[in-house]
Amino acid sequence: MLDADRIRVLVEVAHAGSITAAAERMSFTAPALSQQLAKLERELGCPLVERSRTGVRLTRAGRVLLAYGERVVGELRDAESAVRAAAGEAPARLSLGAFASAGKLLVPGALAAFGQAHPQVRLSLSDVEPPDGYGLVTSGELDLLITHRYPGVQPPAATGLHRERILVDPLLLVLPEGHTAAGTAPRLADLTDQEWICGAPGISNRIALEAAAAAEGVRVSVAYETRDYEVMLALIRAGVGIGLVPRMILDAAPGSGWVAEPPGGAALEREISIVHRRRPPAPVPAMVDMLRRSARRTGP
């Protein structure tokens, strides 16, 4: 039978991206963790990681074991929480992961309300950009993940997890103030001569833009690549291009110099969801409820 401690080492190394970083998080030396990985590889008779100067990368066998290992580590953490609760010990911590705009707009009010209602629980928040984070929830490193899915983007498998949509956030067409297409509800097919601003290939908003254009039988020209919506709006104000921006971002964006309206044709929306384990520890349902309330206040 595989050693649970060595399985945890593999999970920590995979999440940290390097043996050195995992060793710091686990308060071990890097050679000690490397030795544990080597023993695990000898037990299985195959390499699990490929080492390089920049870190480690899991082999195919390593990725298979990671999927099981995350569940094993998560179950052990759940077992520990359940035993402590049975012994009358109150939960001591709750860890959240959220993408940037959710961390700015959805999370602060929920954290403040939770802290007032549960002052004994220590809260932590980590930046986690989608589609990452599901494995961190499975392993129990995160208790709760706030993530999103843009149209045309396939969400990660949520095996063993509960995923709940809490907000539908429309994508609006944002044009420089005075643009000739403003107020006309143009379709993407009407804007193929425009220079677009969005993320690089593979980034969610780029996938959504290209999928929506393909649905109308056209292609659009991306001239400026950025995943930062503040940069995108600054470029639009300057009149150098146009873009699709979530309404939640626009509601919190100061200043003027641009106009926003729903694009013509099919509605484009990103879904914002929360993800947690199916048997979450006691503080999680309370935080979920507060995030739902925050989403209702923030949503259109």
HUSUL-V626452 format. One record per residue. N is the residue number from 1. RES is the residue in one letter. OMEGA is omega in whole degrees, 0 to 359 (none if undefined). D_FIRST is the distance of its C-alpha to the first C-alpha in Angstrom with 1 decimal. Layout:
{{N	RES	OMEGA	D_FIRST} {N	RES	OMEGA	D_FIRST}}
This chain:
{{1	M	181	0.0} {2	L	180	3.8} {3	D	183	6.5} {4	A	180	9.0} {5	D	179	11.9} {6	R	175	11.4} {7	I	180	11.1} {8	R	178	14.3} {9	V	179	15.9} {10	L	180	15.7} {11	V	181	17.2} {12	E	179	19.9} {13	V	179	20.8} {14	A	181	21.3} {15	H	182	23.4} {16	A	179	25.4} {17	G	178	26.1} {18	S	178	25.8} {19	I	181	23.8} {20	T	180	26.9} {21	A	178	27.4} {22	A	179	23.8} {23	A	178	24.2} {24	E	181	27.4} {25	R	183	26.0} {26	M	181	23.1} {27	S	174	25.6} {28	F	172	23.8} {29	T	179	25.3} {30	A	178	24.8} {31	P	179	23.8} {32	A	179	21.1} {33	L	179	19.5} {34	S	179	20.1} {35	Q	178	18.4} {36	Q	177	15.2} {37	L	180	15.5} {38	A	178	16.2} {39	K	179	13.1} {40	L	178	11.0} {41	E	179	13.3} {42	R	179	13.1} {43	E	183	9.3} {44	L	178	10.3} {45	G	179	13.7} {46	C	178	15.8} {47	P	180	17.7} {48	L	180	16.9} {49	V	172	20.2} {50	E	184	23.7} {51	R	176	25.5} {52	S	181	29.3} {53	R	183	32.0} {54	T	180	31.9} {55	G	180	28.2} {56	V	175	25.1} {57	R	182	24.5} {58	L	172	21.3} {59	T	178	21.0} {60	R	178	20.6} {61	A	179	16.9} {62	G	179	16.8} {63	R	177	18.7} {64	V	181	16.5} {65	L	179	13.4} {66	L	181	15.9} {67	A	177	17.0} {68	Y	184	13.6} {69	G	178	13.1} {70	E	179	16.6} {71	R	179	16.0} {72	V	181	13.0} {73	V	178	15.2} {74	G	179	18.2} {75	E	178	16.8} {76	L	177	16.0} {77	R	177	19.5} {78	D	180	21.0} {79	A	179	19.6} {80	E	179	21.1} {81	S	181	24.4} {82	A	180	24.6} {83	V	179	24.2} {84	R	178	26.8} {85	A	179	29.1} {86	A	179	28.9} {87	A	177	29.9} {88	G	181	32.8} {89	E	181	31.9} {90	A	177	33.4} {91	P	185	31.5} {92	A	186	32.2} {93	R	172	31.5} {94	L	184	31.7} {95	S	180	31.0} {96	L	170	32.7} {97	G	183	32.8} {98	A	174	36.0} {99	F	195	37.9} {100	A	185	41.1} {101	S	175	43.8} {102	A	178	41.8} {103	G	181	41.2} {104	K	191	45.0} {105	L	183	46.3} {106	L	192	43.8} {107	V	189	41.8} {108	P	180	44.4} {109	G	180	46.1} {110	A	179	42.9} {111	L	180	41.6} {112	A	180	44.9} {113	A	180	45.1} {114	F	181	41.5} {115	G	178	42.2} {116	Q	182	45.3} {117	A	183	43.7} {118	H	185	40.5} {119	P	182	41.6} {120	Q	183	38.7} {121	V	178	36.1} {122	R	182	35.6} {123	L	172	35.8} {124	S	182	34.6} {125	L	179	35.4} {126	S	174	34.0} {127	D	179	35.6} {128	V	181	33.4} {129	E	178	35.2} {130	P	8	34.3} {131	P	182	32.3} {132	D	171	29.9} {133	G	183	28.2} {134	Y	179	26.2} {135	G	178	22.8} {136	L	177	24.1} {137	V	180	24.7} {138	T	182	21.4} {139	S	180	19.6} {140	G	177	22.2} {141	E	171	24.0} {142	L	174	27.0} {143	D	187	28.0} {144	L	179	30.7} {145	L	172	31.7} {146	I	187	35.2} {147	T	179	35.4} {148	H	173	37.9} {149	R	177	38.4} {150	Y	177	41.5} {151	P	181	43.1} {152	G	181	41.9} {153	V	179	38.5} {154	Q	180	35.4} {155	P	176	33.2} {156	P	175	29.5} {157	A	181	27.2} {158	A	182	26.6} {159	T	179	23.6} {160	G	182	22.7} {161	L	175	25.7} {162	H	179	29.3} {163	R	184	32.0} {164	E	176	35.6} {165	R	180	38.7} {166	I	183	41.0} {167	L	170	43.7} {168	V	189	45.4} {169	D	182	47.1} {170	P	171	49.8} {171	L	182	50.2} {172	L	175	53.8} {173	L	182	56.0} {174	V	184	57.3} {175	L	174	60.5} {176	P	179	62.8} {177	E	181	65.6} {178	G	179	68.5} {179	H	185	66.5} {180	T	181	68.4} {181	A	182	65.6} {182	A	177	65.3} {183	G	183	66.2} {184	T	184	66.0} {185	A	184	62.4} {186	P	172	61.8} {187	R	178	59.1} {188	L	179	56.9} {189	A	178	59.0} {190	D	189	62.0} {191	L	182	60.4} {192	T	178	59.4} {193	D	182	62.0} {194	Q	173	60.4} {195	E	185	58.1} {196	W	177	54.9} {197	I	176	52.7} {198	C	182	48.9} {199	G	178	45.5} {200	A	177	44.5} {201	P	181	43.0} {202	G	177	39.7} {203	I	190	40.6} {204	S	184	40.7} {205	N	175	44.5} {206	R	178	45.2} {207	I	181	43.2} {208	A	180	45.1} {209	L	183	48.5} {210	E	178	48.0} {211	A	179	46.7} {212	A	178	49.7} {213	A	179	52.1} {214	A	178	50.7} {215	A	177	51.1} {216	E	176	54.8} {217	G	181	55.0} {218	V	172	55.6} {219	R	179	54.0} {220	V	182	54.5} {221	S	177	55.0} {222	V	183	52.7} {223	A	185	54.7} {224	Y	184	52.9} {225	E	172	49.1} {226	T	176	47.7} {227	R	182	45.0} {228	D	184	46.9} {229	Y	176	49.1} {230	E	176	51.4} {231	V	180	52.1} {232	M	181	52.7} {233	L	177	55.2} {234	A	179	57.0} {235	L	179	57.4} {236	I	177	58.6} {237	R	181	61.2} {238	A	176	62.4} {239	G	185	63.1} {240	V	181	60.9} {241	G	181	58.8} {242	I	180	57.3} {243	G	173	53.9} {244	L	184	51.8} {245	V	177	50.7} {246	P	182	49.0} {247	R	180	51.5} {248	M	177	49.4} {249	I	183	49.9} {250	L	180	53.6} {251	D	182	54.2} {252	A	184	53.1} {253	A	179	54.8} {254	P	172	58.0} {255	G	182	61.2} {256	S	180	62.8} {257	G	178	63.7} {258	W	174	61.6} {259	V	183	61.8} {260	A	179	58.9} {261	E	178	59.1} {262	P	176	56.9} {263	P	176	57.0} {264	G	180	58.8} {265	G	184	56.9} {266	A	178	53.5} {267	A	177	52.1} {268	L	184	49.4} {269	E	169	47.0} {270	R	179	43.7} {271	E	176	41.4} {272	I	186	39.9} {273	S	171	36.9} {274	I	183	34.6} {275	V	174	30.8} {276	H	179	28.5} {277	R	186	25.4} {278	R	175	26.3} {279	R	186	25.9} {280	P	176	27.5} {281	P	192	28.1} {282	A	185	31.6} {283	P	189	33.6} {284	V	180	32.7} {285	P	178	34.9} {286	A	178	37.8} {287	M	177	37.4} {288	V	180	37.0} {289	D	180	40.3} {290	M	176	42.0} {291	L	175	40.9} {292	R	179	42.3} {293	R	178	45.6} {294	S	179	45.7} {295	A	179	45.2} {296	R	178	48.0} {297	R	185	50.3} {298	T	189	49.4} {299	G	179	49.4} {300	P	none	52.4}}
